[in-house]
Amino acid sequence: MRKIAFLLSLTILLPLLAGCGEGGSASLPAISGKAGEIIVVASKAQWESEVGNRIRGALASEYEYLPQKEPLFNLANVPEASVNKLIKVHRNMLYLKVGEGQKAGMQVRNDVFASPQTVVLVTAPSDDEAAAFIKANADALVEAFEKAERDRLISNAKLYEEVKLRDMLNAKFGGSPCFPNGYSLKKQTPDFVWISYETSYTIQGIFVYTYPYENDSQLTAENLVRKRNEFVKENVPATSEGSYMITNPTIVPGFREVEYNGIKRAEVRSLWDTYGDFMGGPFVSHAFRSQDGKNIIVIEGFVYAPKYNKRNYLRQVESIICSFEWKK
């Protein structure tokens, strides 16, 4: 019986080890599931033990810098025996494989059972070692699924791009992100551009602005927020007379260095607010030097969605700013 169970398990896991190529396949079905969802394939006992706690601690921890509490991802546990054809085509899957002879490690595979799908296989010789591995590699685990969601959004934007916006920003800044259909120019000055996608109840906005580079101290969180406040006060009014956007002064912003499309960037995350009004929401910005090194370029995505959760909206605008690349 153990041999039969092992062979059945191997049949499911072999495609994960070999992969089905990187970048999609016309022979694979389309993915299912909602943005931000992950299926965790593990036994109920594992899910309720320390290894399950570590998985939730990494992937379902609170998404930082949102007005209300939301998890990084929505997780659903499915035992391996219950993985059917419908579940196998989910957009994001985490397989936990624990047993004698397994080495502690993690593999990321794209387009295994569906496209564009990401499957992460975590292996370990015991549950305790699996828990320890996940704790030590939580950032890599999160980034694997963050990248999966980001890449899907960017790929979709490239299929349905507002090309006129790219042409305009290329001419103005020497580079541009990729905007999906629905975004349009809202405001333009010599050093500031506001591009927006708006519905009856939501606003997803992108700012791109520039100012002279003097030294690297300009690329600290404090100085980037100070400069941001100058630009949005001048260019982004709120609904009440005399009101305008500000950066929430009570929150210490998140700051880190990142790199996308070969461009090293200073990333700031925080909440925006309004002076003299009651609007607010999350934002994320990337700042970097221009190609000639003479200016700093800042590209920011912000969300206003008072009636809805904001995690997925923020990921959408973040994917846009991550897609920024120099004019080819």
DAPEVEN-V571653 format. One record per residue. N is the residue number from 0. RES is the residue in one letter. SS is DSSP state (H for helix, E for strand, L for the rest). NEAR is the number of other C-alpha atoms within 12 Angstrom. Layout:
N&RES&SS&NEAR / N&RES&SS&NEAR
This chain:
0&M&L&7 / 1&R&H&8 / 2&K&H&9 / 3&I&H&10 / 4&A&H&13 / 5&F&H&19 / 6&L&H&13 / 7&L&H&16 / 8&S&H&25 / 9&L&H&17 / 10&T&H&16 / 11&I&H&27 / 12&L&H&30 / 13&L&H&19 / 14&P&H&24 / 15&L&H&34 / 16&L&H&24 / 17&A&H&21 / 18&G&L&26 / 19&C&L&26 / 20&G&L&24 / 21&E&L&18 / 22&G&L&21 / 23&G&L&24 / 24&S&L&20 / 25&A&L&14 / 26&S&L&14 / 27&L&L&20 / 28&P&E&21 / 29&A&E&21 / 30&I&L&30 / 31&S&E&25 / 32&G&L&24 / 33&K&L&18 / 34&A&L&30 / 35&G&L&37 / 36&E&E&32 / 37&I&E&41 / 38&I&E&41 / 39&V&E&39 / 40&V&E&38 / 41&A&L&33 / 42&S&L&24 / 43&K&H&20 / 44&A&H&16 / 45&Q&H&29 / 46&W&H&29 / 47&E&L&17 / 48&S&L&18 / 49&E&H&23 / 50&V&H&34 / 51&G&H&33 / 52&N&H&25 / 53&R&H&30 / 54&I&H&43 / 55&R&H&33 / 56&G&H&28 / 57&A&H&32 / 58&L&H&38 / 59&A&L&28 / 60&S&L&21 / 61&E&E&19 / 62&Y&L&30 / 63&E&L&27 / 64&Y&L&31 / 65&L&L&36 / 66&P&L&29 / 67&Q&L&20 / 68&K&L&17 / 69&E&L&22 / 70&P&E&26 / 71&L&L&34 / 72&F&L&34 / 73&N&E&29 / 74&L&E&32 / 75&A&E&29 / 76&N&E&29 / 77&V&E&26 / 78&P&L&23 / 79&E&H&31 / 80&A&H&20 / 81&S&H&19 / 82&V&L&26 / 83&N&L&15 / 84&K&H&15 / 85&L&H&17 / 86&I&H&29 / 87&K&H&38 / 88&V&L&29 / 89&H&E&37 / 90&R&L&36 / 91&N&E&47 / 92&M&E&48 / 93&L&E&44 / 94&Y&E&42 / 95&L&E&43 / 96&K&E&40 / 97&V&E&31 / 98&G&L&19 / 99&E&L&14 / 100&G&L&11 / 101&Q&L&19 / 102&K&L&20 / 103&A&L&27 / 104&G&E&27 / 105&M&E&29 / 106&Q&E&29 / 107&V&E&34 / 108&R&E&36 / 109&N&E&38 / 110&D&L&36 / 111&V&L&38 / 112&F&L&39 / 113&A&E&36 / 114&S&E&30 / 115&P&L&38 / 116&Q&L&45 / 117&T&E&45 / 118&V&E&42 / 119&V&E&38 / 120&L&E&39 / 121&V&E&41 / 122&T&E&34 / 123&A&E&27 / 124&P&L&21 / 125&S&L&24 / 126&D&H&33 / 127&D&H&22 / 128&E&H&26 / 129&A&H&37 / 130&A&H&34 / 131&A&H&25 / 132&F&H&30 / 133&I&H&35 / 134&K&H&24 / 135&A&H&20 / 136&N&L&24 / 137&A&H&27 / 138&D&H&21 / 139&A&H&22 / 140&L&H&38 / 141&V&H&33 / 142&E&H&21 / 143&A&H&30 / 144&F&H&38 / 145&E&H&31 / 146&K&H&29 / 147&A&H&34 / 148&E&H&34 / 149&R&H&31 / 150&D&H&29 / 151&R&H&32 / 152&L&H&33 / 153&I&H&28 / 154&S&H&24 / 155&N&H&22 / 156&A&H&27 / 157&K&H&21 / 158&L&H&15 / 159&Y&L&17 / 160&E&E&24 / 161&E&L&27 / 162&V&H&22 / 163&K&H&21 / 164&L&H&31 / 165&R&H&32 / 166&D&H&21 / 167&M&H&25 / 168&L&H&37 / 169&N&H&22 / 170&A&H&16 / 171&K&H&24 / 172&F&H&35 / 173&G&L&25 / 174&G&E&30 / 175&S&E&38 / 176&P&L&43 / 177&C&L&39 / 178&F&L&42 / 179&P&E&30 / 180&N&L&20 / 181&G&L&20 / 182&Y&L&29 / 183&S&E&27 / 184&L&E&25 / 185&K&E&22 / 186&K&E&22 / 187&Q&E&22 / 188&T&E&19 / 189&P&L&16 / 190&D&L&24 / 191&F&E&30 / 192&V&E&32 / 193&W&E&34 / 194&I&E&40 / 195&S&E&33 / 196&Y&E&30 / 197&E&E&22 / 198&T&L&14 / 199&S&L&11 / 200&Y&L&14 / 201&T&L&23 / 202&I&E&34 / 203&Q&E&40 / 204&G&E&40 / 205&I&E&47 / 206&F&E&43 / 207&V&E&46 / 208&Y&E&38 / 209&T&E&33 / 210&Y&E&28 / 211&P&E&21 / 212&Y&L&21 / 213&E&L&13 / 214&N&L&16 / 215&D&H&20 / 216&S&H&13 / 217&Q&H&25 / 218&L&H&34 / 219&T&L&25 / 220&A&H&29 / 221&E&H&24 / 222&N&H&21 / 223&L&H&38 / 224&V&H&38 / 225&R&H&21 / 226&K&H&27 / 227&R&H&40 / 228&N&H&24 / 229&E&H&21 / 230&F&H&29 / 231&V&H&32 / 232&K&H&24 / 233&E&H&20 / 234&N&H&26 / 235&V&L&35 / 236&P&E&23 / 237&A&L&24 / 238&T&L&16 / 239&S&L&15 / 240&E&L&11 / 241&G&L&15 / 242&S&L&21 / 243&Y&E&27 / 244&M&E&34 / 245&I&E&35 / 246&T&E&38 / 247&N&L&28 / 248&P&L&18 / 249&T&L&11 / 250&I&L&19 / 251&V&L&18 / 252&P&L&29 / 253&G&E&26 / 254&F&E&25 / 255&R&E&19 / 256&E&E&20 / 257&V&E&18 / 258&E&E&19 / 259&Y&E&26 / 260&N&L&17 / 261&G&L&14 / 262&I&E&24 / 263&K&E&22 / 264&R&E&34 / 265&A&E&35 / 266&E&E&34 / 267&V&E&39 / 268&R&E&35 / 269&S&E&37 / 270&L&E&35 / 271&W&E&41 / 272&D&E&32 / 273&T&E&28 / 274&Y&E&25 / 275&G&L&18 / 276&D&L&18 / 277&F&L&19 / 278&M&L&29 / 279&G&L&33 / 280&G&E&37 / 281&P&E&43 / 282&F&E&46 / 283&V&E&47 / 284&S&E&46 / 285&H&E&47 / 286&A&E&45 / 287&F&E&44 / 288&R&E&31 / 289&S&L&29 / 290&Q&L&19 / 291&D&L&14 / 292&G&L&17 / 293&K&L&17 / 294&N&E&24 / 295&I&E&32 / 296&I&E&44 / 297&V&E&43 / 298&I&E&45 / 299&E&E&48 / 300&G&E&43 / 301&F&E&49 / 302&V&E&42 / 303&Y&E&38 / 304&A&L&29 / 305&P&L&21 / 306&K&L&16 / 307&Y&L&20 / 308&N&L&23 / 309&K&L&34 / 310&R&H&36 / 311&N&H&31 / 312&Y&H&33 / 313&L&H&44 / 314&R&H&36 / 315&Q&H&39 / 316&V&H&42 / 317&E&H&41 / 318&S&H&39 / 319&I&H&45 / 320&I&H&43 / 321&C&H&39 / 322&S&L&36 / 323&F&L&40 / 324&E&E&29 / 325&W&E&27 / 326&K&L&20 / 327&K&L&11
